[in-house]
């Protein structure tokens, strides 16, 4: 059996909550090195997911010097994604980088350029593509069941769920708030379903309406208004070169009961679909309107024999498989770059009050 040796850079929340538990279920992957600027976090990761021979580092450059490591997972704050990913690619490693691709579109483009030059694989952690409803809807889009999808809504709305740990509220580290954190997942799904990566223009707005509330109700306890330097909500209209439109809504805190995260609604010339109440399809048949709801709990063809339906595990399996067998990536760097370019354009539009046009 071929087994890939993996190094983890950044052993915080996203690594312990997603990357490492998922890789631990993939027998073809062996986590052999753990790096974090807080050594105790790396030591804890080694104790849980490594063995006595696993290495622990505080400097990622030291990890990258190990020639036996073939794959690196970058699980650090947004502002260091590009720096670490580029160094790993230059060191001859395949890279799985947590979303978003980078803090800025310019950095994301550099990552793609280096991946192409080095010939190493670069993928971004948009695991929501691996959900059962996402896979089913993507298949329906590919088969032409919806016809031409010319209008989409990308939903990423929380009523009160502001992440109060780590650097989520730090604009300098993250580059933004809910738009770049959860809006990025919804936008990725919309573009992927439509198979449309040619934006024409963006008009966006960001809001700081609830971020300064003291003792606010919140899923993870009250936030500190003094540290809340990112937007609490962001909304945008995106038009594509072929005339299609996407409405993107994202918020960590909004006075709304219309709550959805990492979901899409699609309207096509033959039918529509949404993830509002499970996966529903709507349209017209024999001069009558219909709504069909898909039963996703009755089984189906799994990506890999014996694997669960956990999107993070499926993502890890597909990623390691692409490295071992040199198969196509489910999430390409080219696709993730367009997501970053649109997010940056939304922030720019919000800053200037003007629409942003793509060349």
C-alpha positions in Angstrom: 0.0 0.0 0.0 1.2 3.4 -0.9 1.3 5.8 2.0 1.8 9.5 1.8 3.7 11.3 4.6 2.0 14.5 5.7 3.1 17.6 7.6 0.6 19.8 9.4 1.5 23.5 9.7 -0.8 25.2 12.2 -2.3 23.0 14.9 -5.1 25.3 16.0 -8.9 25.0 15.7 -9.3 24.2 12.0 -6.5 21.6 12.1 -7.8 19.9 15.2 -11.5 20.2 14.2 -11.2 19.2 10.5 -7.8 18.4 8.9 -6.2 16.0 11.4 -9.3 14.0 12.4 -10.1 13.5 8.7 -6.6 12.5 7.7 -6.5 10.0 10.6 -9.3 8.1 8.8 -7.3 7.8 5.6 -5.0 4.8 5.8 -3.0 6.1 2.8 -2.0 9.2 4.8 0.5 9.3 7.7 0.9 12.4 9.7 4.6 12.6 10.6 5.3 16.2 11.5 3.4 18.9 13.4 4.3 22.6 13.4 2.9 25.5 15.4 4.3 28.7 16.9 2.8 27.5 20.2 4.8 24.3 20.8 2.3 22.8 23.2 -0.3 22.7 20.4 2.1 20.9 18.1 3.0 18.5 20.9 -0.7 17.8 21.6 -1.3 17.1 17.9 1.6 14.7 17.8 0.4 12.8 20.9 -3.1 12.4 19.4 -2.3 11.9 15.7 1.4 11.0 15.4 3.7 8.5 17.0 7.0 8.4 18.9 8.9 9.1 15.7 6.8 12.1 14.7 8.6 15.5 14.6 7.5 18.7 16.3 8.5 22.1 15.0 7.9 25.7 15.9 9.3 27.0 12.6 7.6 25.7 9.4 10.9 26.1 7.4 12.4 23.3 9.5 9.4 21.1 8.7 9.8 21.8 5.0 13.5 20.6 5.0 12.3 17.0 5.7 12.5 15.4 2.2 10.3 12.5 3.2 7.3 14.7 3.7 5.3 14.8 0.4 2.2 16.7 1.5 1.7 19.7 3.6 -1.6 21.0 5.1 -1.6 24.8 5.7 -3.9 25.5 8.6 -2.8 29.0 9.7 -4.5 32.4 9.7 -5.3 33.9 6.3 -2.4 36.3 6.2 0.2 33.5 6.2 -1.5 31.1 3.7 0.5 32.4 0.7 3.8 32.7 2.4 3.7 29.1 3.8 2.1 27.5 0.8 4.6 29.0 -1.6 7.5 27.9 0.5 6.0 24.4 0.7 5.5 24.2 -3.1 9.1 25.5 -3.6 10.3 22.7 -1.3 8.6 20.1 -3.5 5.5 19.5 -1.4 1.9 19.1 -2.5 -0.2 21.6 -0.6 -3.7 21.5 0.8 -4.4 25.0 2.1 -7.4 25.9 4.3 -9.8 28.4 2.8 -9.8 31.1 1.7 -6.9 30.7 -0.7 -5.1 33.8 0.7 -5.8 37.1 2.3 -5.4 38.9 -1.0 -6.0 38.0 -4.6 -2.5 39.0 -5.5 -1.1 36.5 -3.0 -3.5 33.8 -4.3 -2.2 34.5 -7.9 1.3 34.0 -6.7 0.4 30.7 -5.1 -1.1 29.5 -8.4 1.9 30.6 -10.4 4.3 28.7 -8.1 2.1 25.6 -8.2 2.2 25.7 -12.0 5.9 26.3 -12.1 6.8 23.6 -9.6 4.3 21.1 -11.0 3.0 20.4 -7.5 -0.6 20.0 -6.6 -2.4 22.9 -4.8 -5.9 22.6 -3.5 -8.0 24.7 -1.1 -10.3 23.4 1.7 -13.8 24.0 0.3 -15.2 20.8 1.9 -18.8 21.7 1.4 -18.5 20.5 -2.1 -18.4 17.0 -0.6 -21.7 17.1 1.2 -24.4 14.7 -0.1 -26.7 17.5 -1.2 -23.9 19.4 -3.0 -22.7 16.3 -4.9 -26.3 15.5 -6.0 -27.0 19.1 -7.1 -23.7 19.3 -9.0 -24.6 16.1 -10.8 -28.0 17.6 -11.7 -26.3 20.7 -13.0 -23.8 18.7 -15.1 -26.5 16.6 -16.6 -28.4 19.7 -17.8 -31.4 19.0 -15.5 -31.6 22.7 -14.6 -30.8 24.0 -18.1 -28.9 27.3 -18.2 -28.4 28.5 -14.6 -28.6 32.3 -15.0 -29.4 33.3 -11.4 -28.1 32.1 -8.1 -28.1 33.1 -4.4 -25.2 32.2 -2.2 -26.3 32.0 1.5 -24.1 32.4 4.5 -26.2 33.9 7.2 -26.0 33.3 11.0 -28.3 35.0 13.4 -25.8 35.3 16.2 -22.7 33.1 15.8 -19.6 35.3 15.9 -16.4 33.3 16.4 -14.8 34.9 19.4 -11.6 32.7 19.5 -8.4 32.9 17.5 -8.0 35.8 15.1 -11.4 35.8 13.4 -12.1 39.3 14.5 -8.7 40.7 13.5 -8.9 42.3 10.1 -5.1 42.5 9.8 -4.7 38.7 10.2 -7.9 37.6 8.4 -8.5 40.2 5.8 -12.2 40.4 6.7 -15.1 38.9 8.6 -18.0 36.7 7.7 -17.6 37.4 3.9 -14.1 35.9 3.8 -14.9 33.3 6.5 -18.3 31.7 5.6 -19.3 33.8 2.5 -16.4 32.2 0.7 -17.9 28.7 1.1 -21.3 29.8 -0.3 -19.7 31.7 -3.2 -17.5 28.7 -4.0 -20.6 26.4 -4.2 -22.5 28.8 -6.4 -19.6 29.2 -8.9 -19.0 25.5 -8.9 -22.6 24.6 -9.5 -22.9 27.1 -12.3 -19.4 26.1 -13.7 -18.9 29.8 -14.3 -15.6 31.4 -13.3 -15.8 34.6 -15.4 -17.0 37.5 -13.3 -17.7 40.8 -15.0 -18.6 43.2 -12.2 -19.3 43.4 -8.4 -21.3 45.8 -6.3 -21.0 45.1 -2.6 -21.6 46.6 0.8 -20.2 45.7 4.2 -21.8 46.6 7.6 -20.6 47.2 11.2 -24.0 47.5 12.7 -24.1 45.0 15.5 -20.3 44.5 16.1 -20.2 47.3 18.7 -23.0 45.9 20.9 -21.9 45.2 24.5 -22.8 41.9 26.1 -24.4 40.6 22.9 -26.2 37.3 22.7 -23.9 35.0 20.8 -23.4 31.2 20.3 -19.9 31.4 21.7 -20.5 34.1 24.3 -20.3 37.9 24.0 -17.7 39.4 21.7 -15.4 42.2 22.7 -16.4 45.3 20.6 -12.9 46.7 20.9 -11.5 43.7 19.1 -14.2 43.4 16.5 -12.4 45.1 13.6 -14.0 43.2 10.7 -17.5 43.6 9.2 -20.4 41.8 10.9 -22.3 41.5 7.5 -21.6 41.8 3.8 -23.8 41.6 0.8 -23.1 41.7 -2.9 -24.5 41.5 -6.5 -22.1 39.7 -8.8 -22.6 39.7 -12.6 -20.9 37.3 -14.9 -19.6 37.7 -18.4 -22.4 35.5 -19.9 -25.1 37.6 -18.2 -25.7 35.4 -15.2 -26.1 37.0 -11.7 -25.2 35.9 -8.2 -26.5 37.5 -5.0 -24.2 36.7 -2.1 -25.3 37.3 1.5 -23.0 36.7 4.5 -23.3 37.6 8.2 -22.2 36.4 11.6 -24.8 38.6 13.3 -28.0 39.7 11.7 -31.6 40.3 12.9 -33.1 37.7 10.6 -34.7 34.3 11.0 -33.7 33.3 7.4 -30.7 31.4 8.5 -28.6 29.4 6.1 -24.9 28.7 5.8 -22.9 27.3 2.9 -26.0 26.8 0.8 -27.2 27.9 -2.6 -30.4 28.6 -4.6 -30.2 28.1 -8.3 -32.6 29.2 -11.1 -32.2 27.7 -14.6 -34.1 27.7 -17.8 -35.5 24.2 -17.2 -35.7 24.0 -13.4 -34.6 25.5 -10.2 -33.1 24.0 -7.0 -32.3 25.1 -3.5 -31.0 23.8 -0.2 -33.4 25.7 2.0 -35.4 22.7 3.3 -33.2 19.8 2.4 -32.5 19.6 -1.4 -35.5 20.7 -3.4 -36.1 21.0 -7.2 -38.8 23.1 -8.7 -40.2 23.7 -12.2 -43.0 23.1 -14.6 -44.2 19.8 -16.0 -47.3 19.2 -18.2 -48.4 22.8 -17.6 -48.2 22.3 -13.8 -45.7 23.5 -11.3 -43.9 21.0 -9.1 -41.6 20.8 -6.1 -39.6 17.6 -5.6 -37.6 17.0 -2.4 -34.6 14.6 -2.7 -34.3 11.9 0.0 -30.5 11.9 0.8 -30.6 9.5 3.7 -31.5 6.4 1.7 -28.0 5.6 0.5 -26.2 6.3 -2.7 -22.8 5.7 -4.3 -20.0 6.8 -2.0 -16.8 8.3 -3.4 -14.7 5.6 -1.6 -15.6 2.2 -0.3 -16.2 2.1 3.4 -16.0 5.9 3.8 -18.5 7.9 5.8 -20.6 10.8 4.4 -18.5 13.3 6.4 -17.6 16.0 4.0 -14.2 16.7 5.6 -13.3 13.0 5.4 -14.3 12.7 1.8 -12.3 15.9 1.1 -9.2 14.3 2.7 -9.7 11.0 0.8 -10.1 12.7 -2.5 -7.1 14.9 -1.9 -4.7 12.1 -0.9 -6.0 10.0 -3.8 -5.2 12.8 -6.2 -1.7 12.9 -4.9 -1.1 9.1 -5.0 -2.8 8.5 -8.3 -2.2 11.9 -10.0 -6.0 12.3 -10.5 -7.7 15.7 -11.1 -8.4 17.8 -8.0 -12.0 18.4 -6.9 -11.1 21.9 -5.9 -8.5 23.6 -8.2 -6.4 26.5 -7.4 -7.7 28.3 -10.5 -11.3 28.0 -9.1 -10.3 29.2 -5.6 -8.4 32.2 -7.1 -11.6 33.4 -8.7 -13.4 33.2 -5.4 -10.7 35.3 -3.8 -10.8 37.8 -6.6 -14.5 38.3 -6.2 -14.3 38.6 -2.4 -11.6 41.2 -2.7 -13.7 43.1 -5.3 -16.7 43.1 -2.9 -14.5 44.6 -0.1 -13.2 47.2 -2.6 -16.7 48.1 -3.8 -17.8 48.5 -0.2 -14.8 50.8 0.5 -15.3 53.0 -2.5 -19.1 52.9 -2.9 -18.6 52.0 -6.5 -19.0 48.9 -8.7 -15.7 47.0 -9.4 -15.2 45.7 -12.9 -13.0 42.8 -14.0 -10.8 43.1 -17.0 
